[in-house]
Amino acid sequence: MSYFNHAFKKTFVGTTSFVQTEGTASSALSTGQFTFVNPNTWTIPPDLNDGSTLASPLVLVSGSIHTNDKIGPFHGGYRETNKSKVINPKYISRLIKVSSVTAQNQIIKVEANACAGLACDSTIRLRLDVKGSPALRFLNHQLYKTLDAYTGCCDANNANIDHTVALLKWADQINEALLLKDFVQAKVWVEAHASVAIDPTAASATIVVANADRTKFTVGDKVVAAGIPANTVIVSVGAADSASSGNANVVLSKAATSSTNVNAAIFDPAVSATYVPATSSLAAVNSHMDIIAAYVDTTFGNCTFTPTDYYGLEPLFIYASVVDESGEPCKVECITVSETRAPKQVSGLGETVLRELILDGRYLQNAYPDSSRVDSLRMREIEADPALNTVNKAALYDQVLILHNVPRFNNPTSTFDNDQYLIVVHVPAGTSTTSITNFIVSSASSAGNVVTLETF
């Protein structure tokens, strides 16, 4: 009996197709194919093919991932299909679709927009904390550093300085610090053109600009506008057409989210060696620094499944704050810190799917040698476990989860009880699962059970 609120888990990998051909036997399924079959005939019922519902119990079956049925003269049956418990549509409690999530690193912006300059002969400090498991594993503590930017001596002509100088000093320290540079990178941008008309197209990375404005766009510059995703840079600039009032195509690193014509600001990258600070109209200087989480943890191509092997999923988190030379954050005016891209942890990675397959095999008493001893590695080669080849460890997979109960009508304690089972079907990211989820919802409905598809 199960005395805890936990479901027994069963894993399937559907890398090719959801088979719906009526009368197909479960034994005919190839690797990566999966379907529902009648547990009495072990064939696909007609209901699955014509789209109607089926209130009677079913079994989810997938083709074996093994290529050989026998290992040696005695151990056999490896080509047997992978089967779930009998699923009664009346006892399905939840149906869930979980879409994979692509990993995304964080970007922090330190901005001094329309700032009337920083006071001369003062020190502005940027406190930078980089947190997350990659930093902890590397240093055994979180990574932090305080960066100083001295604004320079005062002169008779100008009591304030161009704030971009401080941003460049911080960027240089970040990119040169022995430990910090391996985890984050910094880049300073200065506005070159405040308002340039662009004609974007939704879901397209190509924008249209007037011939007269074409020279304002340079490969590597940043484009900031409504409908253009943050941190978008110019990839290429097309030739101007022959018309006197013609246009040119500019390709960006990210697709636009809107087709509305807008005015865009264009920012040039700046470096300390070539930047000439402004000495007047300091409020008109628009510049900012991007701090990009650039660290990627190292992984081995083929995991040996020893205690020293590791694959990381947690992204880095950047925390930045600006203070004056006395440590007072409230006295630093016009410099702000904001997040322009939030970090995202990858979900549905093949590395995770592979480990679920191995765990599922162990429930079936299929041992998977995972020690650091040579004989374990040799045994894995002899047994030719196909899990490593079936799953693309670098790819992403979506999941369909079916949670159902198997009642115990014959319980020795005379107390009604049931076991809870979770069936997880992994499919390559973007694969349509509408046919399988619609069939489950309709079958549950015909059995008098209301089940709706939950998506995450």
HELIX and SHEET records of a PDB file:
HELIX    1   1 SER A   26  ALA A   28  5                                   3    
HELIX    2   2 PRO A   46  ASP A   50  1                                   5    
HELIX    3   3 PRO A   89  TYR A   91  5                                   3    
HELIX    4   4 SER A  133  LEU A  139  1                                   7    
HELIX    5   5 THR A  164  GLU A  176  1                                  13    
HELIX    6   6 LEU A  180  ASP A  182  5                                   3    
HELIX    7   7 ASN A  211  LYS A  216  5                                   6    
HELIX    8   8 LEU A  282  ALA A  284  5                                   3    
HELIX    9   9 GLY A  350  TYR A  363  1                                  14    
HELIX   10  10 VAL A  374  GLU A  383  1                                  10    
HELIX   11  11 ALA A  387  THR A  390  1                                   4    
HELIX   12  12 THR A  434  SER A  446  1                                  13    
SHEET    1   A 5 PHE A   8  VAL A  13  0                                        
SHEET    2   A 5 ASP A 417  PRO A 428  1                                        
SHEET    3   A 5 TYR A 397  ARG A 408 -1                                        
SHEET    4   A 5 ILE A  92  VAL A  98 -1                                        
SHEET    5   A 5 LEU A 453  THR A 455  1                                        
SHEET    1   B 4 SER A  17  PHE A  18  0                                        
SHEET    2   B 4 GLN A  33  VAL A  37  1                                        
SHEET    3   B 4 VAL A  59  SER A  62 -1                                        
SHEET    4   B 4 ASN A  82  LYS A  83 -1                                        
SHEET    1   C 2 LYS A  70  ILE A  71  0                                        
SHEET    2   C 2 HIS A  75  GLY A  76 -1                                        
SHEET    1   D 9 THR A 206  ALA A 210  0                                        
SHEET    2   D 9 ASN A 247  LEU A 252 -1                                        
SHEET    3   D 9 THR A 232  VAL A 237 -1                                        
SHEET    4   D 9 LYS A 222  VAL A 224 -1                                        
SHEET    5   D 9 VAL A 262  ALA A 270 -1                                        
SHEET    6   D 9 VAL A 184  ILE A 198 -1                                        
SHEET    7   D 9 ASN A 286  ALA A 293 -1                                        
SHEET    8   D 9 ILE A 107  ASN A 113 -1                                        
SHEET    9   D 9 THR A 336  ARG A 341 -1                                        
SHEET    1   E 2 LEU A 118  ALA A 119  0                                        
SHEET    2   E 2 ASN A 160  ILE A 161 -1                                        
SHEET    1   F 3 LEU A 143  TYR A 150  0                                        
SHEET    2   F 3 THR A 123  LYS A 131 -1                                        
SHEET    3   F 3 PHE A 317  VAL A 323 -1                                        
END                                                                             
